[in-house]
């Protein structure tokens, strides 16, 4: 009779810092950024008429703007200002795969948009900054939820460089939607918590009690 040892547990993928497939992640976030520029080219050709499809707070007719607002910008300066954060934060947020990134992004997208629709200022709100604030807050807190030193270190670096931008969650410039920033950031924290709960649940079902029963052969 012989007993085979339980297989070694693989390194926890939850603690990754960079995407498992960097090229696919670069293509994904690069394609999303390119889409923003294509839309802005079309909007410029239409003399800004696409901007009306943004979020119009507390208006049933403007509720569908939640879907379109992050794709639209008030001119090239607005888009250029969002480009680098979109590329960097969006790429780093794919550290546990593109599928999870899509779920995280949708959570931020909807949470930010609903917040603007509920308490936003009169007018039309557009821009991807709600997403960037959400991705940044996701990256800042995920390491604490995952208890991952590498992710915490990345969060410290990001905070030292971009931490001052978090002041954008406070009321200030009337032309800037602090509501989109605030609810985007809250959505990012919520997404990080939900991801950590899902990861712990997955580890619980595939942990030693479920997978390390030795195999025996006679």
N, C-alpha and C positions, 0 to 999 in steps of 0.2 A: 504494500500500500504506500502511496506517495502523496504528498500534499504540496500543491503549487502555491507559492506566495501570492498575496494580493498584488495586483499591478500598482506601480507607483503612480501617485496622483500628479497630473500635469501642473505646471506653473499656472497660477491663477491668472486668467486673461483679463480679469476685471481691473488689474493694476497696471495695465498698459498705459504708456504715455503717448505713443505715436500709433497711428492706425496700423492694423495688421497687414494691410495691403496699401502702402503709401501711394503707389501709382494710381490705383483705382480711386483713392480718396482725393488725390490731386485732380483727376479727371472730373470727379463729381462736383467738387466745389468750384473748379475752374469753369465747368459748364454752367453751373448756377450763376456765377458772376458774369459770364458771357451773355446769358439770358437777360440779366439786368441791363446790360449795355445795348443789346438789340432792342429791348422794349423802349429804352430811352431814345434811341435813334428814331424809332417809329413815332414816339411821342413828340419829339422835336419836329419831325416832318408834319405832324398833325397840329403843331403849334400849341402843345400842352393839353390837348383835349382829353387825353387818357387820364389825366390827373383827377378828373371828376369821379373816377371809379374808386377813389379811396374811401376811407371810413368817414361816415357822416354821423356823429354821435346822436344817439337816441332817436334816430330816424329809421323806420322799418325799411325804407328804400335804400338806406346807406349801410344796412347790415351786411350785405354781401361784399362790401368793401373790405371786410376782414380778410377775405380770400385774396384780394388783389393789392392791398396797400403796401406790403413789403416788396412788391415787384416794381413799384412806381416811385419816381423821385422828382423833386422840384428843381430840375435842371442838372447840368453836368457837375457843378460844384458840389451839390448835395450827394450825387452818386459817387464821385471821386472820394469824398470824405468817408463814405461807408465802405469803399472797396477793400482797403487793407484789413480792417477788422473782420469783414466777411471772409476773406481768404484765410486769415490766420486762425481766428476762432472757429470757423466752420471746419477747417482741416483738423485741428486738435480735438474737436468734439467727436471725431470719428474714431477715437482710440479703441472703442469696443465694437467696431464694425459699422458699415453703412446702414444696415437695417435698424440698429439702435439709434443711429444719428437721425434717421428719418422720423422715428417716434419722438425723440427729444425735440427736434425742430418743429414738428407739428404741435407739440404741447406748448412750446414758446409762442409760436405763430398765433394759435387760437387764444391763448391766455392774454397775450399783449393786445390783440385786436379787440377782444371782448372788454378789456379794461378801458381802452380808448372809447369804445362805443358807449360804455356806461357813464363815464365821468369826464370824457374828453371835452376840450373847448369847442365852441361853435366853429364850423368850417369843415374842411376836408383834410384828413390826416393821411399822409403817405410816407413811405421810406422804410428801409431795411434796418434802421437802428434799433427797433424793438427786438429784432432777431439777434443783432450783435450783442446787445445788453444781456439777452437771455443766454446766449452761448458763453459769454464771459462769466456770468454768475454761475452757470453750470460748471465751468472749468475751475472756478474758485472754490467751490464747496464739495465737488465730487470726491476729492481725496480724503476729506474728513469723514464723509459717509462710508467710503470704502476702506478707510484706515490704510491708505496707500501712501508711503513716504514720497515716492517719485512724483505722484500727482500733486501732493501738497507742495513739493518744491517748485513744480511748474506754476502752481497757483500763486506762490510768493513772487516769482519772477513776473508773471502777468500783472499782479497787483502793483508791484513797484513801478512798472512802466505805464500801465493803463488805469491804475486805481483812481486817479483824479477824475477820469471820465464818469465814474459812478455818481459823481455829484449831479449828473444829468437826470437822476431820478427825482430831483427836487425842483419845485417850480422856479422858473427863472425867465429866460427869453420867451416872450409870448409867441414867437414864431417857431418854437421848438416844443414838440409834444413830450413833456416829462412823463405824461401818463403812459405813453408807449414804452418809454425806457423803464419806468417803475414796474409795470405789469410784465414786461418782457423779462426783467431781472427776477421777479417772483416766479414766473413760469420756468426759468432756468433752474432755480433752487428746487422747485417742485419736481421737475424732471429728474434732477440728480437724486432726489430722495426716492422717487418711484423706481429709478434704475437700481439703486442700492437695495431696495426691498426685493425686486425681482431677482437680483444676483444672489442675495442671501437665500431666497426660496429655492433657487436652482442648486446652490451648493448643498442645501439641506436634503434635497432629493437624490443627489449624486455623491454625497459624502461617504465617509467610511462605513456608516451603519447600513448604507444601501448598496455599496459597490465593493466592499473589501472582504466579503465572505470568501474564505479560501475554497478553491476547487479541489476535490479529492478524486483519485482514480484508483481502482482496485486492480 
